Structures are given as C-alpha cells and as structure tokens.
Amino acid sequence: MYRIFVNDKPIFLNTIVEKETDFKNFLLKDANMETVVQTLSKKKMSSVRLIHHNEETLLKKFLKKLPNVIAGGGKVHNENGDILFIYRNDKWDLPKGKAEKKETIEETALREVEEETGVSGLEIIKPLDITYHIFKRNGKLKIKITHWFEMKTKYSGELLPQENEGITKVEWLNNENSQKALENSYANIKLLF
C-alpha cells in the first residue's frame, strides 16, 4: 500500500474497498484529484483511499493523474551520529530539492543537501524510501516524488542555511533532539525514521 501525503493527511493507494468511516473511497480511474484533495481537507476526514484492482499498476496509474516533480534528498549523519536538519516554513525538515536535467537522482540528492546546508564531503550509504506528497503551485496540483538517501560526512565546518530557499536554520541534532524536531515536521519525513 502506498501513502501520498497532502500536508499531513494520507491518500492510500489500495486494491481493497473497505467500509467508509472517517475516510472516503474513490475509484482511481474516475478520481478527480481536486475533488480528492478537497475531500481530504475536511476536518472529519482522516484519509482518502484510491482504489484500483491491479496492485502492480496502482502507483503508475496514480502518478499519471498529476504532473510529477522529481526530487532527491538526504538523511545525513555526522561522525557523532547526529542528523542534519533544516528549518523552513516553521517546520523541521531534511534537505532535498528538485532534480536538474541530465542529473542522476544521487547527484541531485548530494547537490541539494550541500546547497541547502553548506555541508560538503557527503557520501551516500544506501537508498531510503521514496516519499510522495501533493502540493499546489500557481493554482495547479503537482506530486513531488522524493528519492531519499542515507548519507554520511566528516564535515565539521560552518552550517550555511540557503536563505533564498526559505531555510532559516541548519542544525545537527542528536537522537533525542531529532525526536523532538520530528514532532514539528512532516508526515513523510517521519517515515524515514
């Protein structure tokens, strides 16, 4: 089952129709995404389910519903085991950004982490989950598909928030402070922990 977030509420892609309680079912092939997002925005709705009979084509069919924005990002550890966080729009987040033409997704993730934080000497350890979230830009819904990578670095220099991207702070957070930061973060970021 896939989860696509709109703010912090999920759209589940599913093959099973369940009796509606605090969620609503839509058939994927007929679903109007504006209607789905509006339904999800109602207070009493905890989620929306988009139903399709074939699990293997579920995600592919869903992704055709909206323009896709491909991004890469990192969950970066330093030598002390601290994790690199950014603070933007009054929320803690992990560094990420849009892919550029002719760039591999790994190159995107490394470049974006360095641009948004000033941290260099990054090394990818392994891929993490891919997250999906729907956002509105210029009045149009889009889906951001973010490929995440676990990274490490020996960098101990100055952290430089990319202010023109709205980032106001960059910090290394230990395990305890990471957990506190996640209380004021996004649902798709929490999936990576």
Backbone bond lengths (Angstrom), bond angles and torsions (degrees), N, CA, C in turn:
res aa  C-N    CA-C-N  psi(-1)  N-CA   C-N-CA  omega(-1)  CA-C   N-CA-C  phi
1 M - - - 1.448 - - 1.527 109.03 -
2 Y 1.331 116.50 131.87 1.462 122.06 179.24 1.517 109.45 -98.22
3 R 1.351 115.51 148.14 1.457 122.25 175.47 1.515 108.84 -119.79
4 I 1.317 116.09 126.42 1.454 122.35 175.28 1.513 105.99 -117.76
5 F 1.324 117.81 127.10 1.451 119.74 -175.59 1.521 112.57 -97.44
6 V 1.328 114.80 141.98 1.462 123.28 167.42 1.517 102.87 -119.11
7 N 1.335 116.78 109.62 1.460 121.71 -166.16 1.529 106.38 54.70
8 D 1.319 119.69 -119.27 1.463 119.04 -179.27 1.520 113.07 -111.07
9 K 1.329 116.71 13.29 1.464 119.57 178.44 1.524 109.78 -103.67
10 P 1.341 116.43 137.76 1.466 118.97 -175.58 1.534 114.75 -92.47
11 I 1.325 113.12 147.17 1.462 122.18 163.22 1.522 103.67 -105.07
12 F 1.324 116.92 122.00 1.460 121.10 178.05 1.519 108.95 -97.06
13 L 1.324 116.72 133.23 1.466 121.39 171.58 1.511 105.91 -93.82
14 N 1.319 116.75 125.53 1.455 120.03 -169.78 1.527 110.96 -144.88
15 T 1.325 115.82 159.51 1.475 121.02 175.97 1.529 111.22 -105.77
16 I 1.331 116.71 -6.43 1.463 120.97 -174.88 1.529 109.98 -113.26
17 V 1.317 116.36 131.46 1.461 120.78 174.50 1.518 107.85 -89.08
18 E 1.332 115.23 121.80 1.463 120.23 177.28 1.526 108.87 -109.60
19 K 1.315 115.51 157.02 1.470 120.78 177.67 1.529 108.68 -63.47
20 E 1.332 116.46 128.83 1.459 121.96 -177.14 1.525 111.23 -69.42
21 T 1.330 115.39 134.12 1.467 121.81 172.88 1.529 106.67 -124.30
22 D 1.352 116.64 -92.95 1.462 120.16 175.68 1.534 111.25 -99.21
23 F 1.322 116.27 23.47 1.463 121.80 176.60 1.526 108.59 -137.40
24 K 1.332 115.01 167.29 1.463 120.14 179.10 1.517 109.16 -126.71
25 N 1.338 115.95 140.43 1.460 122.57 175.63 1.528 109.87 -95.14
26 F 1.335 115.91 140.81 1.459 122.40 170.86 1.523 106.83 -132.99
27 L 1.318 117.60 144.61 1.463 120.11 170.96 1.525 106.87 -76.29
28 L 1.311 116.49 128.37 1.460 121.07 -175.59 1.522 111.89 -55.60
29 K 1.335 117.05 -44.60 1.476 118.92 -174.21 1.520 112.80 -64.51
30 D 1.341 117.83 -27.24 1.465 121.30 -178.31 1.524 113.25 -100.99
31 A 1.317 118.11 -6.14 1.468 121.46 -171.14 1.522 112.20 -69.38
32 N 1.335 114.99 127.63 1.459 121.94 170.62 1.528 105.77 -91.82
33 M 1.325 117.42 121.61 1.464 120.30 -171.89 1.526 112.77 -66.59
34 E 1.329 118.04 -32.47 1.474 119.76 175.54 1.529 109.65 -60.63
35 T 1.333 117.10 -44.45 1.459 122.24 179.62 1.531 110.63 -64.57
36 V 1.320 116.27 -42.28 1.471 121.18 179.05 1.527 110.06 -59.83
37 V 1.337 116.97 -47.53 1.466 121.43 -178.51 1.533 110.73 -65.93
38 Q 1.332 116.71 -40.70 1.476 119.96 177.71 1.530 110.64 -63.45
39 T 1.324 117.30 -41.80 1.465 121.43 178.31 1.519 110.30 -60.84
40 L 1.335 116.14 -43.53 1.461 121.72 -178.57 1.532 111.82 -65.52
41 S 1.335 116.68 -27.84 1.466 120.28 -177.12 1.531 112.62 -74.06
42 K 1.326 117.86 -12.96 1.465 120.35 179.29 1.525 109.82 -68.84
43 K 1.322 115.51 138.87 1.469 122.07 -175.31 1.528 113.65 -53.86
44 K 1.315 116.83 -43.22 1.471 119.82 -173.76 1.535 113.30 -77.36
45 M 1.317 117.45 -7.09 1.469 121.31 179.90 1.528 110.06 -88.90
46 S 1.322 116.66 126.68 1.464 119.44 176.71 1.521 110.84 -94.35
47 S 1.360 115.86 -26.26 1.470 119.93 -179.36 1.518 109.44 -164.95
48 V 1.315 114.03 172.34 1.464 122.40 173.22 1.519 106.24 -127.99
49 R 1.318 116.73 144.72 1.470 121.52 176.78 1.525 108.29 -115.66
50 L 1.317 115.93 127.45 1.462 121.13 172.55 1.516 106.85 -104.14
51 I 1.320 115.88 121.22 1.460 121.87 -171.03 1.521 110.68 -105.63
52 H 1.330 114.48 134.08 1.474 121.86 175.78 1.530 107.08 -145.74
53 H 1.308 116.10 142.41 1.474 120.30 -172.82 1.530 114.37 -70.51
54 N 1.332 117.84 -25.64 1.458 120.67 -172.67 1.540 110.59 -109.49
55 E 1.323 116.41 109.08 1.464 121.05 -177.80 1.531 112.52 -61.30
56 E 1.331 116.78 -33.54 1.472 120.31 -176.63 1.527 112.94 -69.60
57 T 1.341 118.18 -27.76 1.462 119.86 -178.78 1.533 112.57 -106.93
58 L 1.313 116.49 2.69 1.460 122.82 -176.29 1.531 112.52 -54.01
59 L 1.316 117.28 -57.16 1.463 121.32 -177.34 1.524 111.08 -64.26
60 K 1.316 116.53 -44.72 1.468 121.30 -178.34 1.533 110.80 -58.64
61 K 1.323 116.71 -44.72 1.465 121.03 179.45 1.531 111.15 -66.36
62 F 1.323 116.11 -39.17 1.464 119.45 178.43 1.531 110.55 -63.27
63 L 1.329 117.49 -45.86 1.461 121.56 -175.69 1.522 112.86 -63.97
64 K 1.343 117.39 -18.40 1.474 120.88 177.28 1.535 111.40 -77.98
65 K 1.331 117.26 -11.20 1.467 121.68 -176.41 1.528 113.10 -75.56
66 L 1.327 117.31 -23.71 1.466 121.72 -175.41 1.524 110.36 -140.70
67 P 1.350 116.35 155.36 1.471 117.88 172.81 1.531 109.83 -61.26
68 N 1.327 116.18 138.81 1.461 122.31 -178.37 1.528 110.54 -98.27
69 V 1.328 116.19 135.42 1.456 123.02 173.10 1.530 105.56 -115.43
70 I 1.321 116.35 116.85 1.469 121.43 -177.34 1.523 108.77 -92.83
71 A 1.341 115.37 132.27 1.462 120.72 -178.28 1.523 110.32 -137.66
72 G 1.323 114.95 161.75 1.459 121.58 176.10 1.513 109.32 -134.47
73 G 1.329 115.54 147.47 1.461 119.12 -179.99 1.506 111.92 -155.05
74 G 1.334 114.95 176.73 1.456 119.13 -175.12 1.509 114.72 -138.02
75 K 1.326 113.43 143.77 1.468 122.79 167.16 1.529 103.11 -104.10
76 V 1.337 115.34 99.77 1.467 122.19 -168.71 1.525 111.08 -101.35
77 H 1.339 115.54 131.22 1.469 122.21 176.80 1.536 108.73 -108.95
78 N 1.339 115.57 140.12 1.464 118.62 171.89 1.527 108.90 -95.92
79 E 1.326 116.78 -173.77 1.476 119.94 -176.03 1.527 112.83 -67.22
80 N 1.329 117.73 -20.10 1.470 121.34 177.32 1.526 112.21 -87.71
81 G 1.342 116.60 -2.77 1.461 119.84 -177.70 1.522 113.60 85.19
82 D 1.344 116.91 5.93 1.464 120.73 176.82 1.528 109.55 -73.20
83 I 1.329 116.27 157.26 1.468 121.81 -178.37 1.524 109.20 -113.09
84 L 1.323 115.24 139.50 1.464 122.99 -177.36 1.529 110.33 -83.57
85 F 1.340 116.15 119.04 1.466 122.42 177.97 1.521 110.19 -117.98
86 I 1.331 115.10 151.92 1.464 121.20 170.23 1.524 107.82 -116.34
87 Y 1.335 115.80 156.18 1.466 121.12 177.85 1.519 107.35 -120.94
88 R 1.352 115.17 119.24 1.465 120.90 -177.16 1.530 108.12 -148.14
89 N 1.310 116.68 141.06 1.477 121.64 179.33 1.533 111.64 53.70
90 D 1.325 116.66 41.17 1.470 122.91 178.06 1.526 113.55 60.78
91 K 1.332 117.56 26.50 1.471 121.75 177.94 1.524 108.91 -138.92
92 W 1.338 114.76 149.23 1.467 120.67 171.70 1.519 108.20 -82.61
93 D 1.305 116.37 141.14 1.458 122.08 -175.33 1.532 107.87 -147.99
94 L 1.308 115.50 172.52 1.462 120.75 171.96 1.526 107.56 -106.05
95 P 1.327 118.05 149.32 1.464 120.36 -178.09 1.527 111.78 -66.51
96 K 1.334 114.49 135.72 1.466 121.17 -179.70 1.518 108.48 -163.59
97 G 1.316 116.86 165.71 1.460 119.67 175.67 1.512 112.06 -174.65
98 K 1.332 113.78 174.25 1.465 121.82 -174.40 1.522 112.55 -71.00
99 A 1.312 113.63 144.45 1.467 120.73 176.11 1.524 109.77 -72.00
100 E 1.321 115.64 145.86 1.460 121.64 173.84 1.522 108.61 -102.17
101 K 1.323 115.55 160.75 1.473 120.14 -178.95 1.528 111.29 -56.89
102 K 1.306 115.53 142.11 1.476 124.08 175.41 1.528 113.05 62.01
103 E 1.334 116.90 27.58 1.453 121.68 -179.65 1.531 106.75 -116.60
104 T 1.333 117.29 135.56 1.473 117.99 175.02 1.523 107.59 -71.92
105 I 1.310 117.18 162.40 1.457 120.25 -179.17 1.536 110.39 -67.01
106 E 1.325 117.50 -30.81 1.466 121.46 175.68 1.538 109.98 -65.76
107 E 1.337 116.51 -43.35 1.471 120.59 177.76 1.528 110.64 -62.17
108 T 1.344 116.02 -40.27 1.468 120.63 177.41 1.521 110.12 -58.88
109 A 1.327 116.47 -50.92 1.463 121.02 -176.54 1.532 110.80 -59.64
110 L 1.318 117.25 -46.91 1.470 121.11 -179.85 1.531 111.10 -62.83
111 R 1.334 116.92 -45.56 1.468 121.31 -179.24 1.528 111.19 -62.84
112 E 1.331 116.13 -47.15 1.466 120.09 -176.91 1.528 111.97 -63.87
113 V 1.331 117.47 -42.75 1.470 119.82 178.74 1.529 109.43 -59.83
114 E 1.332 116.46 -45.71 1.473 119.76 -178.89 1.530 110.79 -64.93
115 E 1.346 117.78 -44.65 1.467 120.78 -179.34 1.531 112.04 -62.77
116 E 1.324 116.78 -41.98 1.466 119.89 -173.98 1.529 113.70 -79.68
117 T 1.351 117.05 -19.18 1.472 119.56 -173.18 1.528 115.11 -125.52
118 G 1.330 117.67 -19.14 1.456 120.56 -174.70 1.517 113.56 82.85
119 V 1.329 117.43 -0.09 1.468 121.53 -177.84 1.533 109.50 -81.83
120 S 1.335 116.08 130.12 1.465 120.35 178.98 1.531 109.59 -119.62
121 G 1.332 115.74 -177.91 1.465 120.40 -179.69 1.519 112.17 68.41
122 L 1.320 116.04 32.42 1.468 121.37 -177.38 1.519 111.85 -79.82
123 E 1.309 115.57 141.09 1.463 121.13 177.51 1.532 108.24 -133.23
124 I 1.324 115.79 129.52 1.465 120.22 178.15 1.526 109.18 -78.05
125 I 1.338 116.03 130.29 1.468 122.31 177.67 1.525 109.69 -92.81
126 K 1.350 115.68 -50.69 1.468 119.79 -178.68 1.525 109.72 -164.39
127 P 1.333 116.52 157.26 1.465 119.07 174.61 1.531 110.19 -72.68
128 L 1.323 115.78 147.31 1.465 122.83 173.65 1.534 107.31 -109.89
129 D 1.308 117.19 -168.54 1.467 120.58 179.76 1.526 111.64 -63.85
130 I 1.308 114.78 158.85 1.461 122.26 169.80 1.522 105.60 -95.98
131 T 1.339 116.55 133.28 1.466 119.85 177.67 1.527 109.19 -111.37
132 Y 1.338 114.24 156.12 1.464 121.58 -177.52 1.514 108.49 -131.29
133 H 1.332 116.69 132.13 1.471 118.67 170.20 1.516 110.72 -147.31
134 I 1.328 113.24 147.08 1.461 121.09 -178.50 1.522 107.91 -98.39
135 F 1.327 115.17 135.70 1.461 120.69 177.57 1.525 108.58 -139.67
136 K 1.325 115.45 166.06 1.461 120.55 179.69 1.521 108.38 -112.71
137 R 1.322 116.39 129.89 1.463 121.92 176.50 1.517 107.38 -133.60
138 N 1.320 116.07 125.60 1.473 122.02 -178.06 1.524 111.71 52.88
139 G 1.333 115.71 40.93 1.456 120.41 176.57 1.518 115.81 78.05
140 K 1.345 117.47 2.15 1.470 120.99 -178.45 1.529 110.55 -116.81
141 L 1.328 115.69 136.63 1.461 120.55 175.57 1.524 110.00 -75.14
142 K 1.327 115.51 140.61 1.468 122.22 175.65 1.516 107.51 -139.82
143 I 1.320 115.86 160.80 1.462 119.67 175.31 1.526 108.96 -116.42
144 K 1.336 115.10 127.36 1.462 119.93 176.51 1.519 107.79 -95.55
145 I 1.319 114.80 125.93 1.464 123.14 178.82 1.526 105.63 -109.54
146 T 1.341 115.77 107.44 1.463 119.58 -175.52 1.526 110.81 -107.09
147 H 1.321 114.74 121.67 1.471 123.04 176.36 1.528 106.47 -91.67
148 W 1.335 115.68 117.98 1.461 121.20 -176.59 1.523 111.17 -103.09
149 F 1.333 114.80 147.10 1.459 121.09 178.83 1.523 109.60 -133.37
150 E 1.330 114.91 139.32 1.458 119.09 170.08 1.518 106.20 -79.62
151 M 1.340 116.33 132.70 1.460 121.43 -177.06 1.524 109.35 -132.10
152 K 1.339 113.94 162.44 1.463 119.23 172.47 1.521 108.36 -136.46
153 T 1.335 114.28 159.32 1.461 120.03 177.88 1.523 109.05 -155.14
154 K 1.332 115.13 153.63 1.466 120.90 173.47 1.536 109.78 -99.78
155 Y 1.326 116.38 3.68 1.470 121.86 -177.19 1.528 111.04 -57.05
156 S 1.324 116.73 131.34 1.469 120.34 177.74 1.523 111.11 -131.69
157 G 1.328 115.85 15.62 1.465 120.33 -178.11 1.516 112.91 -82.61
158 E 1.330 114.21 -165.09 1.463 121.75 -176.91 1.532 111.00 -68.88
159 L 1.334 115.17 140.29 1.462 120.85 175.24 1.523 108.02 -92.12
160 L 1.337 116.46 130.90 1.463 121.40 -173.88 1.527 110.77 -123.03
161 P 1.351 117.24 98.76 1.468 119.27 178.95 1.534 111.00 -64.40
162 Q 1.317 115.92 135.67 1.471 121.25 178.99 1.534 107.52 -80.02
163 E 1.329 115.70 89.40 1.459 121.40 -171.51 1.525 112.98 -63.59
164 N 1.344 117.56 -33.00 1.472 118.83 179.80 1.524 112.26 -69.23
165 E 1.344 117.29 -8.51 1.470 122.33 173.55 1.531 110.38 -102.73
166 G 1.336 117.02 10.26 1.456 120.95 176.83 1.526 114.37 81.76
167 I 1.330 116.61 10.30 1.472 120.07 -179.43 1.530 107.83 -85.10
168 T 1.328 116.10 123.05 1.466 120.12 -176.90 1.530 112.71 -101.74
169 K 1.344 116.89 -23.03 1.475 120.50 179.95 1.522 109.73 -144.77
170 V 1.327 114.81 148.98 1.464 122.86 169.16 1.517 105.74 -131.04
171 E 1.330 116.98 129.03 1.467 119.47 -178.46 1.519 111.66 -143.81
172 W 1.332 114.48 146.82 1.461 121.57 168.11 1.524 106.63 -86.01
173 L 1.317 118.31 123.25 1.452 121.51 -178.99 1.521 110.62 -116.95
174 N 1.339 115.49 132.50 1.461 119.28 176.28 1.529 108.87 -73.05
175 N 1.308 117.30 178.41 1.469 121.27 -174.86 1.527 112.06 -56.42
176 E 1.328 116.46 -47.27 1.468 120.60 -178.33 1.533 111.64 -62.49
177 N 1.338 116.29 -46.45 1.467 120.38 179.99 1.521 112.06 -70.48
178 S 1.341 117.13 -29.63 1.474 120.58 174.73 1.521 109.89 -62.49
179 Q 1.330 116.39 -43.35 1.470 120.64 179.58 1.528 110.84 -62.62
180 K 1.340 117.07 -39.69 1.468 120.92 176.95 1.528 110.37 -64.86
181 A 1.328 116.23 -43.21 1.474 120.60 -179.87 1.532 110.85 -61.81
182 L 1.329 116.14 -37.69 1.473 120.15 -178.82 1.531 112.15 -65.20
183 E 1.336 117.08 -21.49 1.470 119.70 175.83 1.522 110.85 -67.24
184 N 1.341 116.85 -22.49 1.461 122.54 177.27 1.528 108.83 -122.98
185 S 1.339 114.38 57.12 1.455 120.91 -179.42 1.528 108.42 -135.88
186 Y 1.316 116.24 -165.57 1.464 121.80 -178.28 1.525 110.12 -102.12
187 A 1.319 115.53 150.85 1.467 121.17 -178.08 1.529 111.54 -57.33
188 N 1.338 117.43 -40.10 1.474 118.29 -178.01 1.516 112.02 -71.22
189 I 1.326 119.35 -25.03 1.463 122.24 175.62 1.539 109.03 -71.48
190 K 1.329 116.22 -40.43 1.473 120.93 179.98 1.527 111.24 -59.82
191 L 1.334 117.26 -29.33 1.471 121.04 178.62 1.527 112.25 -62.77
192 L 1.313 117.59 -22.97 1.463 121.78 -176.25 1.531 112.81 -84.62
193 F 1.336 116.55 -3.55 1.474 120.86 -176.68 1.517 110.90 -110.85
